[in-house]
């Protein structure tokens, strides 16, 4: 297994742990989640290259139904658990690809929740600004 693949696996574990354990702003979480997505996709790419180079037949299990965890915290915890699984020794390439695909899906759900939350915040801000403008016009 290539050193860069191992580096990505360790980076996924560390970044997902930081995301799970941090109390930083939503903006920080979003940027870190996007970095995690980029690293997960690059890890998946390297796993696929390794699989092709070793001529390993790629048969993944049937599709599983995607369930939506209740909160960002649940998704952050799930991302960390998947990154932790990926770093376990003695996983076949197929198992690593399967776990990485689950991780990418989990990250996509997390990005979706971040996007939805940002839309809600922007809507509230716009609504608040409109009320402020109306109030200042009435005074003026």
C-alpha positions as CSV (number, residue, x, y, z in Angstrom):
1,X,0.0,0.0,0.0
2,X,1.4,3.4,-0.9
3,X,2.5,5.9,1.7
4,X,0.3,8.6,0.3
5,X,-2.8,6.3,0.7
6,X,-1.8,5.7,4.3
7,X,-1.3,9.5,4.8
8,X,-4.8,10.2,3.5
9,X,-6.3,7.6,5.8
10,X,-4.5,9.1,8.8
11,X,-5.5,12.6,7.6
12,X,-9.2,11.5,7.4
13,X,-9.1,10.2,10.9
14,X,-7.5,13.3,12.3
15,X,-9.7,15.8,10.5
16,X,-12.9,13.9,11.3
17,X,-11.9,13.7,15.0
18,X,-11.3,17.5,15.0
19,X,-14.6,18.1,13.3
20,X,-16.4,15.8,15.8
21,X,-14.8,17.2,18.9
22,X,-14.7,20.9,18.0
23,X,-17.0,23.7,19.2
24,X,-15.8,26.1,16.5
25,X,-18.1,28.2,14.4
26,X,-20.4,26.9,11.6
27,X,-18.1,28.5,9.1
28,X,-15.1,26.6,10.5
29,X,-17.0,23.3,10.5
30,X,-18.1,23.8,6.9
31,X,-14.6,24.6,5.6
32,X,-13.2,21.6,7.5
33,X,-16.0,19.4,6.2
34,X,-15.2,20.4,2.6
35,X,-11.5,19.6,3.3
36,X,-12.6,16.2,4.6
37,X,-14.6,15.6,1.5
38,X,-11.6,16.4,-0.7
39,X,-9.4,14.1,1.2
40,X,-12.0,11.3,1.2
41,X,-12.4,11.6,-2.6
42,X,-8.6,11.5,-3.1
43,X,-8.4,8.5,-0.8
44,X,-11.1,6.8,-2.8
45,X,-9.2,7.6,-6.0
46,X,-6.0,6.2,-4.7
47,X,-7.8,3.0,-3.5
48,X,-9.3,2.5,-7.0
49,X,-5.9,3.0,-8.6
50,X,-4.4,0.5,-6.2
51,X,-7.2,-1.9,-7.0
52,X,-6.6,-1.6,-10.7
53,X,-2.8,-1.9,-10.3
54,X,-3.2,-5.1,-8.4
55,X,-5.9,-6.4,-10.8
56,X,-8.3,-7.0,-7.8
57,X,-11.8,-7.9,-8.9
58,X,-14.1,-5.2,-7.6
59,X,-17.4,-6.6,-6.4
60,X,-19.2,-4.4,-3.9
61,X,-22.2,-5.5,-1.9
62,X,-25.6,-4.5,-3.0
63,X,-26.7,-0.9,-2.4
64,X,-27.8,-0.1,1.1
65,X,-30.6,2.3,2.0
66,X,-29.3,5.6,3.1
67,X,-30.5,6.7,6.5
68,X,-30.3,10.3,7.6
69,X,-29.0,10.7,11.1
70,X,-30.9,13.2,13.2
71,X,-28.2,15.9,13.6
72,X,-24.9,17.3,12.5
73,X,-23.4,15.8,15.7
74,X,-24.6,12.3,14.6
75,X,-23.1,12.8,11.2
76,X,-19.8,14.1,12.6
77,X,-19.6,11.1,14.9
78,X,-20.4,8.7,12.0
79,X,-17.7,10.3,9.8
80,X,-15.2,9.7,12.6
81,X,-16.3,6.1,13.1
82,X,-15.9,5.4,9.4
83,X,-12.5,7.0,9.2
84,X,-11.5,5.0,12.2
85,X,-12.7,1.8,10.5
86,X,-10.7,2.8,7.4
87,X,-7.5,2.9,9.5
88,X,-7.9,-0.6,10.9
89,X,-5.3,-3.1,9.8
90,X,-6.0,-6.0,7.4
91,X,-8.9,-4.6,5.4
92,X,-9.1,-5.8,1.8
93,X,-9.0,-3.1,-0.9
94,X,-12.7,-3.8,-1.5
95,X,-13.6,-3.3,2.1
96,X,-11.6,0.0,2.2
97,X,-13.4,1.2,-0.9
98,X,-16.8,0.3,0.6
99,X,-16.0,2.2,3.8
100,X,-14.6,5.2,1.9
101,X,-17.8,5.3,-0.2
102,X,-19.9,5.3,3.0
103,X,-17.6,8.1,4.4
104,X,-18.1,10.2,1.2
105,X,-21.9,9.7,1.5
106,X,-21.8,10.7,5.1
107,X,-19.8,13.8,4.3
108,X,-22.3,14.7,1.5
109,X,-25.2,14.5,4.0
110,X,-23.2,16.7,6.4
111,X,-22.5,19.3,3.7
112,X,-26.3,19.2,2.8
113,X,-27.2,19.9,6.5
114,X,-24.6,22.8,6.6
115,X,-26.1,24.2,3.4
116,X,-29.6,24.0,4.7
117,X,-28.6,25.6,8.0
118,X,-26.8,28.4,6.1
119,X,-30.0,29.1,4.0
120,X,-32.1,29.3,7.2
121,X,-29.7,31.7,8.8
122,X,-29.6,33.9,5.7
123,X,-33.4,33.9,5.5
124,X,-33.5,35.0,9.2
125,X,-31.0,37.7,8.5
126,X,-32.8,39.0,5.5
127,X,-36.1,39.0,7.4
128,X,-34.4,40.9,10.3
129,X,-32.9,43.5,8.0
130,X,-36.2,44.1,6.3
131,X,-37.9,44.7,9.6
132,X,-35.1,47.1,10.6
133,X,-35.5,49.0,7.4
134,X,-39.2,49.3,7.8
135,X,-38.8,50.5,11.4
136,X,-36.2,53.1,10.4
137,X,-38.5,54.4,7.6
138,X,-41.3,54.8,10.0
139,X,-39.1,56.9,12.3
140,X,-37.8,59.0,9.5
